[in-house]
């Protein structure tokens, strides 16, 4: 034991050795690519709670106010005329459906340069 203690006291201190890298310059490149596709379906339904009635034309005459089932007569019989009657009752008035796909591509390139 005394010998081991004596050797410890006599031993020289440890020193670090320097490390020298074996390169002087370098580059690292990387590329990241991704593709994302989103598919959507949009559905819209419009409802009408009342009714809509329209009557338009030329060379047309009617008694009272325009109404569904009313009698319309030509002002000048045999002459040119135009008549349009439209009625929309309560319920679904319009349905719209849209389908679309969107694709997004992303590319990221990076370069790291290092020197000693």
N, CA, C and O atoms as a printed pandas DataFrame, in Angstrom:
     atom_number atom_name residue_name chain_id  residue_number  x_coord  y_coord  z_coord
0              1         N          UNK        A               1    0.818   -1.176    0.000
1              2        CA          UNK        A               1    0.000    0.000    0.000
2              3         C          UNK        A               1    0.868    1.249    0.000
3              4         O          UNK        A               1    0.574    2.212   -0.709
4              5         N          UNK        A               2    1.971    1.237    0.818
5              6        CA          UNK        A               2    2.855    2.392    0.858
6              7         C          UNK        A               2    3.504    2.607   -0.492
7              8         O          UNK        A               2    3.761    3.741   -0.896
8              9         N          UNK        A               3    3.767    1.517   -1.185
9             10        CA          UNK        A               3    4.381    1.624   -2.497
10            11         C          UNK        A               3    3.421    2.275   -3.496
11            12         O          UNK        A               3    3.839    3.104   -4.305
12            13         N          UNK        A               4    2.171    1.915   -3.446
13            14        CA          UNK        A               4    1.182    2.496   -4.366
14            15         C          UNK        A               4    1.004    3.972   -4.088
15            16         O          UNK        A               4    0.848    4.767   -5.014
16            17         N          UNK        A               5    1.026    4.342   -2.822
17            18        CA          UNK        A               5    0.895    5.750   -2.458
18            19         C          UNK        A               5    2.113    6.526   -2.922
19            20         O          UNK        A               5    1.983    7.658   -3.389
20            21         N          UNK        A               6    3.258    5.955   -2.804
21            22        CA          UNK        A               6    4.480    6.609   -3.243
22            23         C          UNK        A               6    4.475    6.788   -4.749
23            24         O          UNK        A               6    4.918    7.823   -5.249
24            25         N          UNK        A               7    3.982    5.796   -5.482
25            26        CA          UNK        A               7    3.925    5.909   -6.939
26            27         C          UNK        A               7    2.950    7.003   -7.374
27            28         O          UNK        A               7    3.194    7.708   -8.353
28            29         N          UNK        A               8    1.847    7.139   -6.642
29            30        CA          UNK        A               8    0.891    8.189   -6.966
30            31         C          UNK        A               8    1.505    9.570   -6.765
31            32         O          UNK        A               8    1.252   10.477   -7.558
32            33         N          UNK        A               9    2.278    9.739   -5.754
33            34        CA          UNK        A               9    2.884   11.029   -5.481
34            35         C          UNK        A               9    3.988   11.355   -6.474
35            36         O          UNK        A               9    4.236   12.530   -6.746
36            37         N          UNK        A              10    4.642   10.371   -7.009
37            38        CA          UNK        A              10    5.743   10.579   -7.938
38            39         C          UNK        A              10    5.228   10.706   -9.382
39            40         O          UNK        A              10    5.902   11.320  -10.209
40            41         N          UNK        A              11    4.065   10.151   -9.703
41            42        CA          UNK        A              11    3.559   10.121  -11.091
42            43         C          UNK        A              11    3.407   11.532  -11.637
43            44         O          UNK        A              11    3.060   12.462  -10.908
44            45         N          UNK        A              12    3.665   11.674  -12.907
45            46        CA          UNK        A              12    3.563   12.992  -13.552
46            47         C          UNK        A              12    2.095   13.275  -13.903
47            48         O          UNK        A              12    1.314   12.346  -14.111
48            49         N          UNK        A              13    1.727   14.553  -13.968
49            50        CA          UNK        A              13    0.333   14.905  -14.266
50            51         C          UNK        A              13   -0.026   14.533  -15.712
51            52         O          UNK        A              13    0.835   14.511  -16.591
52            53         N          UNK        A              14   -1.325   14.240  -15.940
53            54        CA          UNK        A              14   -1.796   13.886  -17.283
54            55         C          UNK        A              14   -1.940   15.147  -18.123
55            56         O          UNK        A              14   -2.318   16.198  -17.604
56            57         N          UNK        A              15   -1.648   15.055  -19.395
57            58        CA          UNK        A              15   -1.807   16.189  -20.306
58            59         C          UNK        A              15   -2.682   15.757  -21.473
59            60         O          UNK        A              15   -2.722   14.581  -21.834
60            61         N          UNK        A              16   -3.384   16.727  -22.058
61            62        CA          UNK        A              16   -4.267   16.428  -23.184
62            63         C          UNK        A              16   -3.496   16.581  -24.478
63            64         O          UNK        A              16   -2.686   17.493  -24.638
64            65         N          UNK        A              17   -3.763   15.678  -25.388
65            66        CA          UNK        A              17   -3.141   15.761  -26.711
66            67         C          UNK        A              17   -4.099   16.495  -27.643
67            68         O          UNK        A              17   -5.308   16.276  -27.575
68            69         N          UNK        A              18   -3.591   17.344  -28.495
69            70        CA          UNK        A              18   -4.460   18.081  -29.422
70            71         C          UNK        A              18   -4.898   17.147  -30.550
71            72         O          UNK        A              18   -4.154   16.268  -30.985
72            73         N          UNK        A              19   -6.151   17.372  -31.014
73            74        CA          UNK        A              19   -6.703   16.568  -32.106
74            75         C          UNK        A              19   -6.803   17.472  -33.322
75            76         O          UNK        A              19   -7.383   18.555  -33.250
76            77         N          UNK        A              20   -6.260   17.045  -34.400
77            78        CA          UNK        A              20   -6.308   17.806  -35.635
78            79         C          UNK        A              20   -7.218   17.071  -36.611
79            80         O          UNK        A              20   -6.962   15.911  -36.936
80            81         N          UNK        A              21   -8.300   17.741  -37.093
81            82        CA          UNK        A              21   -9.178   17.061  -38.056
82            83         C          UNK        A              21   -8.443   16.784  -39.356
83            84         O          UNK        A              21   -7.481   17.466  -39.710
84            85         N          UNK        A              22   -8.915   15.778  -40.047
85            86        CA          UNK        A              22   -8.235   15.394  -41.285
86            87         C          UNK        A              22   -8.874   16.043  -42.510
87            88         O          UNK        A              22   -8.591   15.616  -43.629
88            89         N          UNK        A              23   -9.721   17.053  -42.345
89            90        CA          UNK        A              23  -10.300   17.744  -43.480
90            91         C          UNK        A              23  -10.036   19.233  -43.329
91            92         O          UNK        A              23   -9.729   19.715  -42.239
92            93         N          UNK        A              24  -10.157   19.944  -44.423
93            94        CA          UNK        A              24   -9.988   21.397  -44.369
94            95         C          UNK        A              24  -11.277   22.118  -44.747
95            96         O          UNK        A              24  -11.593   23.143  -44.144
96            97         N          UNK        A              25  -12.035   21.615  -45.729
97            98        CA          UNK        A              25  -13.314   22.214  -46.110
98            99         C          UNK        A              25  -14.285   21.102  -46.470
99           100         O          UNK        A              25  -13.891   19.954  -46.677
100          101         N          UNK        A              26  -15.559   21.462  -46.540
101          102        CA          UNK        A              26  -16.557   20.465  -46.930
102          103         C          UNK        A              26  -17.914   21.113  -47.113
103          104         O          UNK        A              26  -18.147   22.244  -46.687
104          105         N          UNK        A              27  -18.792   20.385  -47.746
105          106        CA          UNK        A              27  -20.175   20.845  -47.917
106          107         C          UNK        A              27  -21.109   19.680  -47.641
107          108         O          UNK        A              27  -20.771   18.517  -47.858
108          109         N          UNK        A              28  -22.288   20.026  -47.160
109          110        CA          UNK        A              28  -23.358   19.045  -46.979
110          111         C          UNK        A              28  -24.584   19.617  -47.673
111          112         O          UNK        A              28  -24.985   20.750  -47.407
112          113         N          UNK        A              29  -25.168   18.842  -48.550
113          114        CA          UNK        A              29  -26.392   19.282  -49.234
114          115         C          UNK        A              29  -27.528   18.351  -48.841
115          116         O          UNK        A              29  -27.326   17.160  -48.604
116          117         N          UNK        A              30  -28.733   18.921  -48.776
117          118        CA          UNK        A              30  -29.908   18.083  -48.494
118          119         C          UNK        A              30  -31.096   18.627  -49.277
119          120         O          UNK        A              30  -31.163   19.818  -49.583
120          121         N          UNK        A              31  -32.017   17.750  -49.593
121          122        CA          UNK        A              31  -33.234   18.129  -50.328
122          123         C          UNK        A              31  -34.409   17.448  -49.645
123          124         O          UNK        A              31  -34.386   16.251  -49.359
124          125         N          UNK        A              32  -35.433   18.250  -49.395
125          126        CA          UNK        A              32  -36.674   17.736  -48.813
126          127         C          UNK        A              32  -37.798   18.026  -49.796
127          128         O          UNK        A              32  -37.986   19.171  -50.207
128          129         N          UNK        A              33  -38.545   16.995  -50.175
129          130        CA          UNK        A              33  -39.652   17.147  -51.107
130          131         C          UNK        A              33  -40.920   16.593  -50.448
131          132         O          UNK        A              33  -40.893   15.557  -49.784
132          133         N          UNK        A              34  -42.022   17.306  -50.650
133          134        CA          UNK        A              34  -43.302   16.788  -50.151
134          135         C          UNK        A              34  -44.410   17.181  -51.119
135          136         O          UNK        A              34  -44.356   18.232  -51.758
136          137         N          UNK        A              35  -45.402   16.328  -51.211
137          138        CA          UNK        A              35  -46.579   16.580  -52.039
138          139         C          UNK        A              35  -47.807   16.329  -51.181
139          140         O          UNK        A              35  -47.936   15.281  -50.549
140          141         N          UNK        A              36  -48.713   17.313  -51.167
141          142        CA          UNK        A              36  -49.941   17.207  -50.397
142          143         C          UNK        A              36  -51.122   17.444  -51.331
143          144         O          UNK        A              36  -51.137   18.419  -52.083
144          145         N          UNK        A              37  -52.100   16.566  -51.285
145          146        CA          UNK        A              37  -53.320   16.725  -52.084
146          147         C          UNK        A              37  -54.505   16.811  -51.147
147          148         O          UNK        A              37  -54.704   15.942  -50.298
148          149         N          UNK        A              38  -55.296   17.873  -51.307
149          150        CA          UNK        A              38  -56.509   18.075  -50.508
150          151         C          UNK        A              38  -57.696   18.004  -51.460
151          152         O          UNK        A              38  -57.749   18.743  -52.443
152          153         N          UNK        A              39  -58.648   17.121  -51.172
153          154        CA          UNK        A              39  -59.852   16.990  -51.976
154          155         C          UNK        A              39  -61.030   17.484  -51.143
155          156         O          UNK        A              39  -61.242   17.040  -50.014
156          157         N          UNK        A              40  -61.792   18.414  -51.724
157          158        CA          UNK        A              40  -62.921   19.015  -51.012
158          159         C          UNK        A              40  -64.208   18.761  -51.796
159          160         O          UNK        A              40  -64.206   18.720  -53.026
160          161         N          UNK        A              41  -65.294   18.594  -51.062
161          162        CA          UNK        A              41  -66.632   18.565  -51.650
162          163         C          UNK        A              41  -67.459   19.599  -50.898
163          164         O          UNK        A              41  -67.615   19.516  -49.680
164          165         N          UNK        A              42  -67.981   20.563  -51.624
165          166        CA          UNK        A              42  -68.793   21.628  -51.039
166          167         C          UNK        A              42  -70.216   21.442  -51.547
167          168         O          UNK        A              42  -70.453   21.418  -52.755
168          169         N          UNK        A              43  -71.154   21.310  -50.625
169          170        CA          UNK        A              43  -72.561   21.161  -51.000
170          171         C          UNK        A              43  -73.352   22.283  -50.355
171          172         O          UNK        A              43  -73.219   22.545  -49.160
172          173         N          UNK        A              44  -74.179   22.944  -51.159
173          174        CA          UNK        A              44  -74.986   24.055  -50.658
174          175         C          UNK        A              44  -76.411   23.886  -51.164
175          176         O          UNK        A              44  -76.643   23.674  -52.354
176          177         N          UNK        A              45  -77.357   23.985  -50.241
177          178        CA          UNK        A              45  -78.776   23.900  -50.587
178          179         C          UNK        A              45  -79.448   25.194  -50.151
179          180         O          UNK        A              45  -79.332   25.606  -48.997
180          181         N          UNK        A              46  -80.148   25.828  -51.081
181          182        CA          UNK        A              46  -80.890   27.056  -50.791
182          183         C          UNK        A              46  -82.371   26.713  -50.728
183          184         O          UNK        A              46  -82.893   25.984  -51.571
184          185         N          UNK        A              47  -83.037   27.255  -49.712
185          186        CA          UNK        A              47  -84.464   27.029  -49.536
186          187         C          UNK        A              47  -85.207   28.346  -49.635
187          188         O          UNK        A              47  -84.675   29.406  -49.303
188          189         N          UNK        A              48  -86.441   28.262  -50.096
189          190        CA          UNK        A              48  -87.311   29.421  -50.197
190          191         C          UNK        A              48  -88.523   29.131  -49.318
191          192         O          UNK        A              48  -89.152   28.081  -49.455
192          193         N          UNK        A              49  -88.853   30.052  -48.419
193          194        CA          UNK        A              49  -89.944   29.800  -47.479
194          195         C          UNK        A              49  -91.290   30.270  -48.003
195          196         O          UNK        A              49  -92.321   29.774  -47.549
196          197         N          UNK        A              50  -91.319   31.206  -48.941
197          198        CA          UNK        A              50  -92.575   31.696  -49.512
198          199         C          UNK        A              50  -92.651   31.324  -50.972
199          200         O          UNK        A              50  -92.036   30.349  -51.405
200          201         N          UNK        A              51  -93.405   32.096  -51.733
201          202        CA          UNK        A              51  -93.476   31.836  -53.166
202          203         C          UNK        A              51  -93.139   33.111  -53.923
203          204         O          UNK        A              51  -93.256   34.218  -53.398
204          205         N          UNK        A              52  -92.719   32.929  -55.168
205          206        CA          UNK        A              52  -92.408   34.041  -56.056
206          207         C          UNK        A              52  -93.172   33.821  -57.355
207          208         O          UNK        A              52  -93.150   32.733  -57.930
208          209         N          UNK        A              53  -93.839   34.864  -57.800
209          210        CA          UNK        A              53  -94.577   34.780  -59.060
210          211         C          UNK        A              53  -94.228   35.998  -59.893
211          212         O          UNK        A              53  -94.271   37.125  -59.401
212          213         N          UNK        A              54  -93.882   35.776  -61.152
213          214        CA          UNK        A              54  -93.626   36.893  -62.064
214          215         C          UNK        A              54  -94.328   36.607  -63.383
215          216         O          UNK        A              54  -94.431   35.460  -63.820
216          217         N          UNK        A              55  -94.805   37.671  -64.000
217          218        CA          UNK        A              55  -95.410   37.581  -65.329
218          219         C          UNK        A              55  -94.929   38.794  -66.109
219          220         O          UNK        A              55  -95.117   39.934  -65.683
220          221         N          UNK        A              56  -94.310   38.540  -67.253
221          222        CA          UNK        A              56  -93.812   39.636  -68.091
222          223         C          UNK        A              56  -94.240   39.375  -69.516
223          224         O          UNK        A              56  -94.551   38.242  -69.885
224          225         N          UNK        A              57  -94.257   40.419  -70.312
225          226        CA          UNK        A              57  -94.589   40.228  -71.712
226          227         C          UNK        A              57  -94.890   41.539  -72.401
227          228         O          UNK        A              57  -94.856   42.612  -71.798
228          229         N          UNK        A              58  -95.185   41.419  -73.672
229          230        CA          UNK        A              58  -95.598   42.580  -74.469
230          231         C          UNK        A              58  -96.824   42.167  -75.279
231          232         O          UNK        A              58  -96.965   41.008  -75.670
232          233         N          UNK        A              59  -97.712   43.138  -75.527
233          234        CA          UNK        A              59  -98.980   42.908  -76.214
234          235         C          UNK        A              59  -99.857   41.934  -75.412
235          236         O          UNK        A              59 -100.583   41.119  -75.981
236          237         N          UNK        A              60  -99.770   42.039  -74.069
237          238        CA          UNK        A              60 -100.534   41.177  -73.171
238          239         C          UNK        A              60 -101.329   42.065  -72.222
239          240         O          UNK        A              60 -100.839   43.098  -71.765
240          241         N          UNK        A              61 -102.558   41.652  -71.930
241          242        CA          UNK        A              61 -103.417   42.389  -71.004
242          243         C          UNK        A              61 -103.991   41.387  -70.001
243          244         O          UNK        A              61 -104.207   40.223  -70.338
244          245         N          UNK        A              62 -104.236   41.838  -68.782
245          246        CA          UNK        A              62 -104.838   40.979  -67.763
246          247         C          UNK        A              62 -105.729   41.828  -66.876
247          248         O          UNK        A              62 -105.560   43.044  -66.794
248          249         N          UNK        A              63 -106.674   41.186  -66.216
249          250        CA          UNK        A              63 -107.568   41.878  -65.283
250          251         C          UNK        A              63 -107.026   41.729  -63.871
251          252         O          UNK        A              63 -106.628   40.630  -63.485
252          253         N          UNK        A              64 -106.999   42.786  -63.103
253          254        CA          UNK        A              64 -106.534   42.722  -61.718
254          255         C          UNK        A              64 -105.028   42.707  -61.633
255          256         O          UNK        A              64 -104.338   43.372  -62.406
256          257         N          UNK        A              65 -104.524   41.941  -60.686
257          258        CA          UNK        A              65 -103.074   41.845  -60.485
258          259         C          UNK        A              65 -102.569   40.522  -61.042
259          260         O          UNK        A              65 -103.319   39.548  -61.098
260          261         N          UNK        A              66 -101.306   40.476  -61.453
261          262        CA          UNK        A              66 -100.769   39.200  -61.953
262          263         C          UNK        A              66 -100.827   38.144  -60.847
263          264         O          UNK        A              66 -100.429   38.403  -59.712
264          265         N          UNK        A              67 -101.321   36.967  -61.185
265          266        CA          UNK        A              67 -101.415   35.876  -60.208
266          267         C          UNK        A              67 -101.429   34.556  -60.952
267          268         O          UNK        A              67 -101.776   34.493  -62.132
268          269         N          UNK        A              68 -101.052   33.516  -60.256
269          270        CA          UNK        A              68 -101.058   32.177  -60.824
270          271         C          UNK        A              68 -102.493   31.797  -61.175
271          272         O          UNK        A              68 -103.387   31.906  -60.335
272          273         N          UNK        A              69 -102.712   31.360  -62.386
273          274        CA          UNK        A              69 -104.049   30.971  -62.821
274          275         C          UNK        A              69 -104.852   32.116  -63.405
275          276         O          UNK        A              69 -105.982   31.888  -63.836
276          277         N          UNK        A              70 -104.337   33.322  -63.445
277          278        CA          UNK        A              70 -105.033   34.477  -64.003
278          279         C          UNK        A              70 -105.175   34.306  -65.525
279          280         O          UNK        A              70 -104.410   33.563  -66.140
280          281         N          UNK        A              71 -106.127   34.975  -66.111
281          282        CA          UNK        A              71 -106.352   34.932  -67.556
282          283         C          UNK        A              71 -105.667   36.146  -68.189
283          284         O          UNK        A              71 -105.870   37.288  -67.777
284          285         N          UNK        A              72 -104.853   35.859  -69.200
285          286        CA          UNK        A              72 -104.142   36.904  -69.930
286          287         C          UNK        A              72 -104.640   36.909  -71.361
287          288         O          UNK        A              72 -104.850   35.851  -71.954
288          289         N          UNK        A              73 -104.830   38.094  -71.917
289          290        CA          UNK        A              73 -105.331   38.239  -73.283
290          291         C          UNK        A              73 -104.384   39.122  -74.089
291          292         O          UNK        A              73 -103.671   39.960  -73.538
292          293         N          UNK        A              74 -104.393   38.915  -75.408
293          294        CA          UNK        A              74 -103.593   39.762  -76.288
294          295         C          UNK        A              74 -104.301   41.095  -76.476
295          296         O          UNK        A              74 -105.522   41.132  -76.629
296          297         N          UNK        A              75 -103.544   42.192  -76.466
297          298        CA          UNK        A              75 -104.110   43.524  -76.668
298          299         C          UNK        A              75 -104.527   43.672  -78.132
299          300         O          UNK        A              75 -105.646   44.102  -78.412
300          301         N          UNK        A              76 -103.646   43.324  -79.062
301          302        CA          UNK        A              76 -103.932   43.378  -80.499
302          303         C          UNK        A              76 -103.867   41.936  -81.008
303          304         O          UNK        A              76 -102.779   41.412  -81.247
304          305         N          UNK        A              77 -105.018   41.298  -81.173
305          306        CA          UNK        A              77 -105.001   39.911  -81.634
306          307         C          UNK        A              77 -104.298   39.780  -82.991
307          308         O          UNK        A              77 -104.489   40.601  -83.888
308          309         N          UNK        A              78 -103.493   38.742  -83.115
309          310        CA          UNK        A              78 -102.770   38.478  -84.356
310          311         C          UNK        A              78 -101.439   39.192  -84.446
311          312         O          UNK        A              78 -100.628   38.852  -85.308
312          313         N          UNK        A              79 -101.177   40.185  -83.575
313          314        CA          UNK        A              79  -99.889   40.887  -83.602
314          315         C          UNK        A              79  -98.868   40.074  -82.801
315          316         O          UNK        A              79  -99.217   39.156  -82.058
316          317         N          UNK        A              80  -97.596   40.442  -82.977
317          318        CA          UNK        A              80  -96.536   39.752  -82.232
318          319         C          UNK        A              80  -96.725   39.976  -80.743
319          320         O          UNK        A              80  -97.179   41.038  -80.318
320          321         N          UNK        A              81  -96.372   38.966  -79.949
321          322        CA          UNK        A              81  -96.472   39.097  -78.492
322          323         C          UNK        A              81  -95.387   38.247  -77.829
323          324         O          UNK        A              81  -94.775   37.372  -78.441
324          325         N          UNK        A              82  -95.188   38.543  -76.579
325          326        CA          UNK        A              82  -94.250   37.763  -75.763
326          327         C          UNK        A              82  -94.853   37.644  -74.385
327          328         O          UNK        A              82  -95.406   38.611  -73.861
328          329         N          UNK        A              83  -94.750   36.444  -73.781
329          330        CA          UNK        A              83  -95.317   36.247  -72.449
330          331         C          UNK        A              83  -94.479   35.224  -71.701
331          332         O          UNK        A              83  -94.177   34.151  -72.221
332          333         N          UNK        A              84  -94.111   35.566  -70.481
333          334        CA          UNK        A              84  -93.375   34.651  -69.609
334          335         C          UNK        A              84  -94.027   34.675  -68.241
335          336         O          UNK        A              84  -94.278   35.739  -67.675
336          337         N          UNK        A              85  -94.299   33.486  -67.716
337          338        CA          UNK        A              85  -94.902   33.353  -66.384
338          339         C          UNK        A              85  -94.016   32.402  -65.586
339          340         O          UNK        A              85  -93.700   31.304  -66.045
340          341         N          UNK        A              86  -93.614   32.835  -64.377
341          342        CA          UNK        A              86  -92.722   32.029  -63.539
342          343         C          UNK        A              86  -93.289   31.941  -62.138
343          344         O          UNK        A              86  -93.702   32.943  -61.556
344          345         N          UNK        A              87  -93.304   30.714  -61.597
345          346        CA          UNK        A              87  -93.781   30.498  -60.227
346          347         C          UNK        A              87  -92.781   29.609  -59.498
347          348         O          UNK        A              87  -92.435   28.531  -59.981
348          349         N          UNK        A              88  -92.318   30.059  -58.338
349          350        CA          UNK        A              88  -91.478   29.263  -57.449
350          351         C          UNK        A              88  -92.202   29.145  -56.123
351          352         O          UNK        A              88  -92.471   30.143  -55.454
352          353         N          UNK        A              89  -92.515   27.914  -55.752
353          354        CA          UNK        A              89  -93.187   27.690  -54.472
354          355         C          UNK        A              89  -92.181   27.442  -53.363
355          356         O          UNK        A              89  -90.977   27.388  -53.615
356          357         N          UNK        A              90  -92.669   27.291  -52.129
357          358        CA          UNK        A              90  -91.778   27.028  -50.993
358          359         C          UNK        A              90  -91.041   25.701  -51.179
359          360         O          UNK        A              90  -91.565   24.774  -51.796
360          361         N          UNK        A              91  -89.830   25.619  -50.646
361          362        CA          UNK        A              91  -89.036   24.387  -50.716
362          363         C          UNK        A              91  -87.636   24.669  -51.200
363          364         O          UNK        A              91  -87.147   25.797  -51.140
364          365         N          UNK        A              92  -87.010   23.630  -51.676
365          366        CA          UNK        A              92  -85.630   23.757  -52.164
366          367         C          UNK        A              92  -85.638   24.506  -53.486
367          368         O          UNK        A              92  -86.317   24.116  -54.436
368          369         N          UNK        A              93  -84.876   25.585  -53.530
369          370        CA          UNK        A              93  -84.842   26.380  -54.753
370          371         C          UNK        A              93  -83.576   26.156  -55.571
371          372         O          UNK        A              93  -83.568   26.380  -56.782
372          373         N          UNK        A              94  -82.497   25.711  -54.906
373          374        CA          UNK        A              94  -81.251   25.515  -55.648
374          375         C          UNK        A              94  -80.339   24.594  -54.844
375          376         O          UNK        A              94  -80.274   24.674  -53.618
376          377         N          UNK        A              95  -79.634   23.717  -55.564
377          378        CA          UNK        A              95  -78.631   22.845  -54.957
378          379         C          UNK        A              95  -77.354   22.981  -55.769
379          380         O          UNK        A              95  -77.365   22.824  -56.990
380          381         N          UNK        A              96  -76.256   23.273  -55.088
381          382        CA          UNK        A              96  -74.964   23.445  -55.748
382          383         C          UNK        A              96  -73.970   22.478  -55.122
383          384         O          UNK        A              96  -73.875   22.381  -53.898
384          385         N          UNK        A              97  -73.234   21.764  -55.962
385          386        CA          UNK        A              97  -72.187   20.860  -55.471
386          387         C          UNK        A              97  -70.910   21.143  -56.245
387          388         O          UNK        A              97  -70.893   21.124  -57.476
388          389         N          UNK        A              98  -69.844   21.406  -55.506
389          390        CA          UNK        A              98  -68.541   21.693  -56.102
390          391         C          UNK        A              98  -67.543   20.681  -55.551
391          392         O          UNK        A              98  -67.430   20.502  -54.338
392          393         N          UNK        A              99  -66.829   20.027  -56.445
393          394        CA          UNK        A              99  -65.753   19.122  -56.032
394          395         C          UNK        A              99  -64.465   19.640  -56.630
395          396         O          UNK        A              99  -64.387   19.929  -57.824
396          397         N          UNK        A             100  -63.448   19.753  -55.777
397          398        CA          UNK        A             100  -62.166   20.241  -56.275
398          399         C          UNK        A             100  -61.034   19.582  -55.504
399          400         O          UNK        A             100  -61.178   19.213  -54.338
400          401         N          UNK        A             101  -59.909   19.446  -56.186
401          402        CA          UNK        A             101  -58.693   18.904  -55.577
402          403         C          UNK        A             101  -57.581   19.918  -55.768
403          404         O          UNK        A             101  -57.424   20.495  -56.844
404          405         N          UNK        A             102  -56.818   20.124  -54.720
405          406        CA          UNK        A             102  -55.685   21.039  -54.763
406          407         C          UNK        A             102  -54.429   20.257  -54.395
407          408         O          UNK        A             102  -54.386   19.599  -53.355
408          409         N          UNK        A             103  -53.413   20.328  -55.242
409          410        CA          UNK        A             103  -52.146   19.645  -54.975
410          411         C          UNK        A             103  -51.063   20.691  -54.775
411          412         O          UNK        A             103  -50.886   21.588  -55.599
412          413         N          UNK        A             104  -50.337   20.561  -53.660
413          414        CA          UNK        A             104  -49.243   21.487  -53.341
414          415         C          UNK        A             104  -47.952   20.675  -53.269
415          416         O          UNK        A             104  -47.854   19.701  -52.522
416          417         N          UNK        A             105  -46.972   21.092  -54.054
417          418        CA          UNK        A             105  -45.662   20.457  -54.023
418          419         C          UNK        A             105  -44.663   21.430  -53.411
419          420         O          UNK        A             105  -44.643   22.611  -53.758
420          421         N          UNK        A             106  -43.844   20.934  -52.509
421          422        CA          UNK        A             106  -42.855   21.764  -51.833
422          423         C          UNK        A             106  -41.483   21.109  -51.956
423          424         O          UNK        A             106  -41.330   19.912  -51.714
424          425         N          UNK        A             107  -40.490   21.907  -52.334
425          426        CA          UNK        A             107  -39.112   21.429  -52.441
426          427         C          UNK        A             107  -38.226   22.409  -51.684
427          428         O          UNK        A             107  -38.283   23.616  -51.917
428          429         N          UNK        A             108  -37.405   21.882  -50.772
429          430        CA          UNK        A             108  -36.454   22.709  -50.018
430          431         C          UNK        A             108  -35.053   22.137  -50.221
431          432         O          UNK        A             108  -34.787   20.987  -49.873
432          433         N          UNK        A             109  -34.163   22.949  -50.787
433          434        CA          UNK        A             109  -32.765   22.570  -50.944
434          435         C          UNK        A             109  -31.944   23.390  -49.960
435          436         O          UNK        A             109  -32.142   24.598  -49.834
436          437         N          UNK        A             110  -31.021   22.730  -49.261
437          438        CA          UNK        A             110  -30.140   23.467  -48.361
438          439         C          UNK        A             110  -28.700   23.000  -48.549
439          440         O          UNK        A             110  -28.435   21.832  -48.833
440          441         N          UNK        A             111  -27.792   23.936  -48.384
441          442        CA          UNK        A             111  -26.363   23.654  -48.526
442          443         C          UNK        A             111  -25.652   24.231  -47.303
443          444         O          UNK        A             111  -25.843   25.400  -46.966
444          445         N          UNK        A             112  -24.835   23.417  -46.643
445          446        CA          UNK        A             112  -24.014   23.879  -45.530
446          447         C          UNK        A             112  -22.541   23.777  -45.968
447          448         O          UNK        A             112  -22.095   22.729  -46.435
448          449         N          UNK        A             113  -21.801   24.877  -45.810
449          450        CA          UNK        A             113  -20.380   24.908  -46.171
450          451         C          UNK        A             113  -19.604   25.154  -44.893
451          452         O          UNK        A             113  -19.929   26.059  -44.125
452          453         N          UNK        A             114  -18.556   24.332  -44.661
453          454        CA          UNK        A             114  -17.746   24.519  -43.468
454          455         C          UNK        A             114  -16.276   24.482  -43.839
455          456         O          UNK        A             114  -15.853   23.779  -44.756
456          457         N          UNK        A             115  -15.514   25.265  -43.090
457          458        CA          UNK        A             115  -14.051   25.302  -43.295
458          459         C          UNK        A             115  -13.372   25.231  -41.940
459          460         O          UNK        A             115  -13.989   25.447  -40.897
460          461         N          UNK        A             116  -12.124   24.931  -41.984
461          462        CA          UNK        A             116  -11.361   24.846  -40.737
462          463         C          UNK        A             116  -10.512   26.079  -40.574
463          464         O          UNK        A             116   -9.791   26.205  -39.584
